[in-house]
Amino acid sequence: MTALTLSTAAAAGLRADAIVIGVAKGTGSSGPVVAPGAEAVDKGYDGRLAGVLETLGASGAEGEVTKLPAPAGFKAPVVVAVGLGPQPEKGSGYDAEALRRAAGAAARALAGSRKAAFALPLADAADAGAVAEGVLLGAYSFDAYKDTADNSGSKNGKNAKNGKAPLAEAALLGTKPRDKAYRAALERATAVAEELNRARDLVNTPPNDLNPEAFAAVAQAVAKEHGIKVQVLDEKALAKGGYGGILGVGGGSASAPRLVKLSYTSSKAKKHLAFVGKGITYDSGGISLKPAGHNETMKCDMSGAAAVFAAVVAAARLGLEVNVTGWLALAENMPSGSATRPGDVLRMYSGKTVEVLNTDAEGRLVLADALWAASQEKPDAIVDVATLTGAMVLALGNRTFGIMANDDAFRTAVHEAAEEVGEPAWPMPLPEHLRKGMESATADIANMGERMGGGLVAGLFLKEFVGEGITWAHLDIAGPAFNEGGPFGYTPKGGTGSGVRTLVRLAELTAAGELG
């Protein structure tokens, strides 16, 4: 993990491999505009830095990275100009997400560097926190399965074949090392980013090394480290308890399912939040087998559980004054002689029966049991997170998750929290007329309904398993959970950690009494 420091040092005198500055997109036909924080660098170019950057093709567009030699007298040899997007209106500062993305893009571009100084425009401690978060998330890499031996046989973390090591150290210039607000912002960014990166590691881990039992073991170890109570229900306990949804999904695999409960409690808490995560460590579709070309990334189907796990640990590390319980519904969905068949009826933990029409609609089955278990504790609100439906990807694309809820005000609050932390999201409805499509002649409900609006149908199914009177929201992160394209901003290729920051922000708002 990249080491972060706050610094009041002058850019010219700091020993580093590079100095990172911000450049914005000018209005109209004007060229790039050098952002605040880069005054010393601009002075080194006799005030002509914007012109030099324009000559090099820089425009200030978001995520654009331009490298050039540092001016004479600077101890750092390279200046890295990173695009911030449109220049803000007079009197306004740069948006936190613009800073976060710029810092992430620069951190990726500086892979292999020992130290970089970030001289981005910081109006306050919150901006410093955004830059810190962007650096830590942008510097992420997953190399556990790559050969890291160099030619001498020593281990150096990377080699030319496999790429460069992440940026080792980042100094945030223009900050106040002794100021409590700046230190708190750095500590928060570190806790959230480290746990989000832990979620990314889990999502990226191959399914032969991360089955339900292995995921549960990771949760137990980390929970112990951070004073979080943990309870793991194995297949025997699940059978005794009547968790028919989790057992039905996991029945076809040689790796038995698990339900993990993580409990973080604060002596000063006045509210209780429950987070529920879908944890299908590999999804073949079961008997309703996925077609060729749709299986290769299905290790990511536990992204919801990874997000919940990371959020609970982050809440504990931050010492938030709210009780947070995380439920990880873990199973592997495989076809075999013991697998659930289309047409089977499962008796869920709630007592309701479900006719399984499609075994590839398995996420809602494990979530249904976990939602009902969470409901028994009567939390003030439940939020579930899941890579639930391809329909949501069709609706919102690969970078935006959908939000459904049984309370409009709560759905709005969740949406605002997501946007605040830089996670693109969109509120979605739960049309009651779609419930009719899940009627079953055999059971209380079927796990499939109308094909059109499938993401909304899944939300309506989950709503059936939320306890009466409990406020609930559902995040369908099927689009942004796993990035199959190239990296951008602070988002890497592979697991992204989608949902973590929204959950943490909801816990913070609840602790502060700002979330009804």
LODREN-387052 format. One record per residue (C-alpha): residue in three letters; x, y, z. Coordinates in steps of 0.5 Angstrom, whole numbers, always signed. Layout:
// residues N
R   aa     c1     c2     c3
R  ALA      X      Y      Z
...
***
This chain:
// residues 516
R   aa     c1     c2     c3
R  MET     +0     +0     +0
R  THR     +3     +7     -2
R  ALA     +5    +11     +4
R  LEU     +2    +18     +5
R  THR     +5    +24     +8
R  LEU     +2    +31     +9
R  SER     +7    +36     +8
R  THR     +8    +44     +8
R  ALA    +15    +43     +4
R  ALA    +16    +47     -3
R  ALA    +15    +44     -9
R  ALA    +22    +46    -12
R  GLY    +26    +43     -6
R  LEU    +23    +37     -5
R  ARG    +27    +30     -7
R  ALA    +22    +26    -11
R  ASP    +21    +22    -17
R  ALA    +16    +27    -20
R  ILE    +11    +33    -18
R  VAL     +4    +32    -20
R  ILE     +0    +38    -21
R  GLY     -7    +39    -24
R  VAL     -9    +42    -31
R  ALA    -16    +44    -32
R  LYS    -20    +45    -39
R  GLY    -21    +52    -41
R  THR    -27    +55    -43
R  GLY    -29    +56    -50
R  SER    -23    +55    -55
R  SER    -18    +57    -50
R  GLY    -12    +52    -48
R  PRO    -11    +48    -41
R  VAL    -11    +52    -35
R  VAL     -6    +51    -29
R  ALA    -10    +49    -23
R  PRO     -8    +52    -16
R  GLY     -2    +49    -12
R  ALA     +2    +49    -18
R  GLU     +4    +56    -18
R  ALA    +12    +54    -16
R  VAL    +12    +50    -22
R  ASP     +9    +55    -27
R  LYS    +14    +60    -24
R  GLY    +20    +55    -26
R  TYR    +17    +56    -33
R  ASP    +17    +63    -33
R  GLY     +9    +63    -33
R  ARG     +9    +59    -39
R  LEU     +7    +52    -37
R  ALA     +0    +52    -40
R  GLY     +3    +54    -47
R  VAL     +8    +48    -46
R  LEU     +3    +43    -44
R  GLU     -2    +46    -50
R  THR     +4    +45    -55
R  LEU     +5    +38    -52
R  GLY     -2    +36    -53
R  ALA     -5    +37    -46
R  SER    -12    +40    -46
R  GLY    -14    +39    -39
R  ALA    -19    +34    -40
R  GLU    -21    +29    -34
R  GLY    -16    +23    -33
R  GLU    -11    +26    -38
R  VAL     -4    +25    -36
R  THR     +2    +29    -39
R  LYS     +9    +28    -37
R  LEU    +15    +34    -38
R  PRO    +22    +35    -35
R  ALA    +22    +39    -29
R  PRO    +24    +46    -29
R  ALA    +31    +48    -27
R  GLY    +33    +48    -20
R  PHE    +28    +43    -18
R  LYS    +30    +37    -15
R  ALA    +25    +32    -18
R  PRO    +26    +31    -25
R  VAL    +19    +30    -28
R  VAL    +13    +34    -27
R  VAL     +6    +30    -29
R  ALA     +0    +34    -31
R  VAL     -6    +31    -30
R  GLY    -13    +33    -32
R  LEU    -18    +36    -28
R  GLY    -24    +37    -33
R  PRO    -27    +43    -34
R  GLN    -25    +49    -30
R  PRO    -30    +51    -24
R  GLU    -33    +58    -24
R  LYS    -30    +63    -21
R  GLY    -31    +63    -13
R  SER    -32    +55    -13
R  GLY    -27    +50    -12
R  TYR    -25    +43    -15
R  ASP    -30    +38    -14
R  ALA    -28    +32    -10
R  GLU    -29    +27    -15
R  ALA    -25    +31    -20
R  LEU    -19    +31    -15
R  ARG    -20    +24    -13
R  ARG    -20    +21    -20
R  ALA    -14    +26    -22
R  ALA    -10    +23    -16
R  GLY    -12    +16    -18
R  ALA    -10    +17    -26
R  ALA     -3    +20    -23
R  ALA     -2    +15    -18
R  ARG     -3     +9    -24
R  ALA     +2    +13    -29
R  LEU     +7    +13    -23
R  ALA     +8     +6    -22
R  GLY    +15     +4    -21
R  SER    +16    +11    -18
R  ARG    +19    +11    -11
R  LYS    +16    +18     -9
R  ALA    +12    +23    -12
R  ALA     +9    +30     -9
R  PHE     +2    +32    -11
R  ALA     +1    +39    -11
R  LEU     -6    +39    -13
R  PRO    -11    +45    -12
R  LEU    -13    +43     -4
R  ALA    -18    +48     -1
R  ASP    -19    +44     +5
R  ALA    -18    +38     +9
R  ALA    -24    +35     +5
R  ASP    -20    +36     -1
R  ALA    -14    +33     +2
R  GLY    -18    +27     +4
R  ALA    -20    +26     -3
R  VAL    -13    +26     -6
R  ALA    -11    +21     -1
R  GLU    -16    +17     -3
R  GLY    -15    +17    -10
R  VAL     -8    +16     -9
R  LEU     -9    +10     -5
R  LEU    -14     +7    -10
R  GLY    -11     +9    -16
R  ALA     -4     +5    -14
R  TYR     -8     -1    -13
R  SER     -5     -7    -17
R  PHE     -7    -15    -16
R  ASP     -1    -19    -17
R  ALA     -1    -25    -12
R  TYR     -1    -30    -18
R  LYS     +4    -27    -22
R  ASP    +12    -29    -22
R  THR    +15    -23    -19
R  ALA    +22    -26    -19
R  ASP    +28    -22    -23
R  ASN    +33    -24    -27
R  SER    +38    -25    -20
R  GLY    +32    -30    -17
R  SER    +31    -25    -12
R  LYS    +24    -22    -10
R  ASN    +23    -15    -12
R  GLY    +15    -15    -12
R  LYS    +15    -14    -20
R  ASN    +19    -15    -26
R  ALA    +19    -12    -33
R  LYS    +15    -18    -36
R  ASN     +9    -17    -31
R  GLY     +9     -9    -30
R  LYS    +12     -4    -25
R  ALA    +11     -4    -17
R  PRO     +6     +1    -15
R  LEU     +8     +8    -13
R  ALA    +11     +7     -6
R  GLU    +10    +14     -3
R  ALA     +6    +20     -4
R  ALA     +7    +27     +0
R  LEU     +1    +32     -1
R  LEU     +3    +39     -1
R  GLY     +0    +45     +1
R  THR     -3    +41     +7
R  LYS     -2    +42    +15
R  PRO     +1    +36    +18
R  ARG     -1    +38    +25
R  ASP     -8    +40    +24
R  LYS    -13    +35    +27
R  ALA    -18    +36    +21
R  TYR    -12    +34    +16
R  ARG    -10    +28    +20
R  ALA    -17    +26    +21
R  ALA    -18    +26    +13
R  LEU    -12    +22    +12
R  GLU    -14    +17    +17
R  ARG    -21    +16    +14
R  ALA    -18    +16     +7
R  THR    -13    +11     +9
R  ALA    -18     +6    +13
R  VAL    -23     +7     +7
R  ALA    -18     +6     +1
R  GLU    -15     +0     +5
R  GLU    -21     -4     +6
R  LEU    -24     -2     -1
R  ASN    -17     -5     -4
R  ARG    -18    -11     +1
R  ALA    -25    -12     -3
R  ARG    -22    -12     -9
R  ASP    -17    -17     -7
R  LEU    -23    -22     -5
R  VAL    -26    -20    -12
R  ASN    -20    -22    -16
R  THR    -18    -28    -12
R  PRO    -19    -34    -17
R  PRO    -25    -38    -15
R  ASN    -21    -45    -13
R  ASP    -18    -41     -8
R  LEU    -24    -37     -5
R  ASN    -30    -42     -4
R  PRO    -35    -40     +1
R  GLU    -31    -43     +7
R  ALA    -24    -40     +5
R  PHE    -28    -33     +5
R  ALA    -31    -34    +12
R  ALA    -24    -36    +14
R  VAL    -21    -29    +12
R  ALA    -27    -26    +15
R  GLN    -26    -29    +22
R  ALA    -19    -27    +22
R  VAL    -20    -20    +20
R  ALA    -26    -19    +25
R  LYS    -21    -22    +30
R  GLU    -16    -16    +28
R  HIS    -21    -11    +29
R  GLY    -25    -13    +35
R  ILE    -31    -15    +31
R  LYS    -35    -21    +33
R  VAL    -36    -26    +28
R  GLN    -41    -32    +27
R  VAL    -40    -37    +22
R  LEU    -46    -42    +20
R  ASP    -44    -48    +16
R  GLU    -48    -53    +12
R  LYS    -50    -57    +19
R  ALA    -52    -50    +22
R  LEU    -56    -48    +16
R  ALA    -60    -54    +15
R  LYS    -62    -54    +23
R  GLY    -64    -47    +22
R  GLY    -68    -48    +16
R  TYR    -64    -43    +11
R  GLY    -67    -47     +5
R  GLY    -65    -41     +0
R  ILE    -57    -41     +2
R  LEU    -57    -49     +2
R  GLY    -61    -50     -5
R  VAL    -56    -45     -8
R  GLY    -50    -49     -5
R  GLY    -52    -56     -6
R  GLY    -49    -57    -13
R  SER    -42    -55    -10
R  ALA    -37    -60     -7
R  SER    -36    -53     -3
R  ALA    -41    -52     +2
R  PRO    -44    -46     +3
R  ARG    -43    -41     +9
R  LEU    -47    -35    +13
R  VAL    -43    -30    +16
R  LYS    -45    -25    +21
R  LEU    -40    -19    +23
R  SER    -42    -15    +29
R  TYR    -39     -8    +30
R  THR    -42     -5    +36
R  SER    -40     +2    +39
R  SER    -42     +4    +46
R  LYS    -44    +11    +44
R  ALA    -49     +8    +38
R  LYS    -56    +10    +38
R  LYS    -58     +7    +31
R  HIS    -57     +0    +28
R  LEU    -55     -1    +21
R  ALA    -55     -8    +17
R  PHE    -51     -9    +11
R  VAL    -53    -16     +7
R  GLY    -48    -18     +1
R  LYS    -49    -23     -4
R  GLY    -43    -28     -4
R  ILE    -43    -33    -10
R  THR    -36    -34    -10
R  TYR    -37    -37    -17
R  ASP    -43    -37    -21
R  SER    -44    -43    -27
R  GLY    -51    -41    -27
R  GLY    -53    -48    -24
R  ILE    -57    -53    -28
R  SER    -59    -47    -32
R  LEU    -52    -46    -34
R  LYS    -49    -40    -37
R  PRO    -48    -40    -44
R  ALA    -40    -40    -47
R  GLY    -37    -33    -46
R  HIS    -41    -31    -40
R  ASN    -37    -36    -34
R  GLU    -30    -33    -35
R  THR    -31    -27    -30
R  MET    -36    -30    -25
R  LYS    -31    -30    -19
R  CYS    -34    -23    -19
R  ASP    -41    -25    -16
R  MET    -39    -25     -9
R  SER    -37    -17    -10
R  GLY    -43    -15     -6
R  ALA    -41    -19     +0
R  ALA    -34    -17     -1
R  ALA    -37    -10     +0
R  VAL    -41    -11     +6
R  PHE    -35    -14     +9
R  ALA    -30     -8     +7
R  ALA    -35     -3    +10
R  VAL    -36     -7    +17
R  VAL    -29     -7    +18
R  ALA    -28     +0    +16
R  ALA    -33     +3    +20
R  ALA    -30     -1    +26
R  ARG    -23     +2    +24
R  LEU    -26     +9    +24
R  GLY    -29     +8    +31
R  LEU    -36    +10    +28
R  GLU    -42    +11    +33
R  VAL    -47     +7    +30
R  ASN    -48     -1    +31
R  VAL    -46     -4    +24
R  THR    -48    -12    +23
R  GLY    -46    -15    +16
R  TRP    -49    -21    +13
R  LEU    -45    -25     +8
R  ALA    -49    -30     +4
R  LEU    -44    -35     +1
R  ALA    -45    -40     -4
R  GLU    -42    -43    -10
R  ASN    -47    -44    -15
R  MET    -45    -51    -19
R  PRO    -49    -56    -23
R  SER    -49    -63    -21
R  GLY    -53    -69    -19
R  SER    -54    -66    -12
R  ALA    -56    -59    -15
R  THR    -63    -55    -15
R  ARG    -67    -56    -21
R  PRO    -71    -52    -25
R  GLY    -78    -54    -22
R  ASP    -76    -55    -15
R  VAL    -79    -52     -9
R  LEU    -75    -49     -3
R  ARG    -77    -47     +4
R  MET    -74    -41     +6
R  TYR    -71    -39    +13
R  SER    -77    -34    +13
R  GLY    -82    -40    +12
R  LYS    -84    -38     +5
R  THR    -83    -43     -1
R  VAL    -80    -41     -7
R  GLU    -81    -45    -14
R  VAL    -74    -44    -17
R  LEU    -76    -43    -25
R  ASN    -68    -41    -26
R  THR    -62    -43    -22
R  ASP    -58    -38    -25
R  ALA    -63    -33    -21
R  GLU    -59    -35    -15
R  GLY    -57    -29    -12
R  ARG    -64    -27    -10
R  LEU    -65    -34     -6
R  VAL    -59    -33     -2
R  LEU    -60    -26     +0
R  ALA    -67    -27     +2
R  ASP    -65    -32     +7
R  ALA    -60    -27    +10
R  LEU    -65    -21     +9
R  TRP    -70    -25    +14
R  ALA    -64    -26    +19
R  ALA    -62    -19    +19
R  SER    -69    -17    +20
R  GLN    -70    -21    +26
R  GLU    -65    -16    +30
R  LYS    -70    -10    +28
R  PRO    -65     -6    +25
R  ASP    -66     +1    +24
R  ALA    -65     +0    +16
R  ILE    -62     -6    +12
R  VAL    -58     -4     +6
R  ASP    -56    -10     +1
R  VAL    -51    -10     -4
R  ALA    -51    -15    -10
R  THR    -49    -16    -17
R  LEU    -56    -19    -18
R  THR    -58    -18    -25
R  GLY    -56    -17    -32
R  ALA    -62    -13    -33
R  MET    -59     -7    -29
R  VAL    -53     -7    -33
R  LEU    -57     -6    -40
R  ALA    -61     -1    -36
R  LEU    -55     +3    -33
R  GLY    -49     +1    -36
R  ASN    -42     -1    -33
R  ARG    -41     +4    -29
R  THR    -47     +6    -25
R  PHE    -51     +2    -20
R  GLY    -58     +2    -19
R  ILE    -62     +3    -12
R  MET    -69     +1    -10
R  ALA    -72     +1     -4
R  ASN    -79     +1     +0
R  ASP    -78     +8     +2
R  ASP    -77    +14     -3
R  ALA    -74    +18     +2
R  PHE    -69    +13     +4
R  ARG    -68    +11     -3
R  THR    -66    +19     -4
R  ALA    -61    +19     +2
R  VAL    -58    +13     -1
R  HIS    -57    +16     -8
R  GLU    -54    +22     -5
R  ALA    -49    +19     -1
R  ALA    -47    +15     -7
R  GLU    -46    +21    -11
R  GLU    -43    +25     -5
R  VAL    -37    +19     -5
R  GLY    -36    +19    -12
R  GLU    -40    +12    -14
R  PRO    -45    +14    -20
R  ALA    -52    +11    -18
R  TRP    -59    +12    -20
R  PRO    -66    +11    -16
R  MET    -70     +6    -19
R  PRO    -77     +4    -18
R  LEU    -81     -2    -15
R  PRO    -87     -3    -20
R  GLU    -92     -7    -16
R  HIS    -95     -9    -22
R  LEU    -89    -13    -24
R  ARG    -90    -18    -18
R  LYS    -96    -21    -21
R  GLY    -91    -25    -26
R  MET    -88    -28    -20
R  GLU    -94    -32    -18
R  SER    -93    -39    -17
R  ALA    -98    -45    -18
R  THR    -94    -49    -13
R  ALA    -91    -44     -8
R  ASP    -91    -38     -5
R  ILE    -87    -34    -10
R  ALA    -83    -36    -16
R  ASN    -76    -34    -17
R  MET    -77    -31    -24
R  GLY    -82    -26    -27
R  GLU    -83    -22    -33
R  ARG    -76    -21    -37
R  MET    -77    -14    -39
R  GLY    -75    -10    -32
R  GLY    -72    -16    -30
R  GLY    -68    -12    -25
R  LEU    -74     -9    -22
R  VAL    -77    -16    -21
R  ALA    -71    -18    -17
R  GLY    -72    -12    -13
R  LEU    -79    -14    -12
R  PHE    -77    -21    -10
R  LEU    -72    -19     -5
R  LYS    -77    -14     -2
R  GLU    -82    -20     +0
R  PHE    -76    -22     +5
R  VAL    -75    -16     +9
R  GLY    -79    -15    +16
R  GLU    -85    -11    +17
R  GLY    -84     -4    +18
R  ILE    -76     -4    +17
R  THR    -73     +1    +12
R  TRP    -69     -3     +6
R  ALA    -65     -1     +0
R  HIS    -62     -5     -5
R  LEU    -56     -4     -9
R  ASP    -55     -8    -16
R  ILE    -48     -7    -17
R  ALA    -48    -12    -23
R  GLY    -45     -6    -28
R  PRO    -39     -3    -24
R  ALA    -37     -9    -19
R  PHE    -32    -11    -25
R  ASN    -29     -7    -30
R  GLU    -27    -11    -36
R  GLY    -24     -5    -40
R  GLY    -18     -1    -39
R  PRO    -17     +2    -32
R  PHE    -19    +10    -31
R  GLY    -18    +15    -26
R  TYR    -17    +11    -19
R  THR    -21     +5    -22
R  PRO    -17     -1    -24
R  LYS    -18     -7    -29
R  GLY    -22    -13    -25
R  GLY    -25    -12    -18
R  THR    -27     -5    -17
R  GLY    -30     -5    -10
R  SER    -36     -2    -12
R  GLY    -41     +0     -6
R  VAL    -36     +0     +0
R  ARG    -36     +8     +0
R  THR    -43     +8     +0
R  LEU    -44     +4     +5
R  VAL    -39     +7    +10
R  ARG    -42    +14     +8
R  LEU    -49    +11    +10
R  ALA    -46     +9    +17
R  GLU    -42    +16    +18
R  LEU    -49    +19    +17
R  THR    -53    +15    +21
R  ALA    -47    +16    +27
R  ALA    -48    +23    +26
R  GLY    -56    +23    +26
R  GLU    -56    +26    +19
R  LEU    -60    +19    +16
R  GLY    -67    +18    +19
***
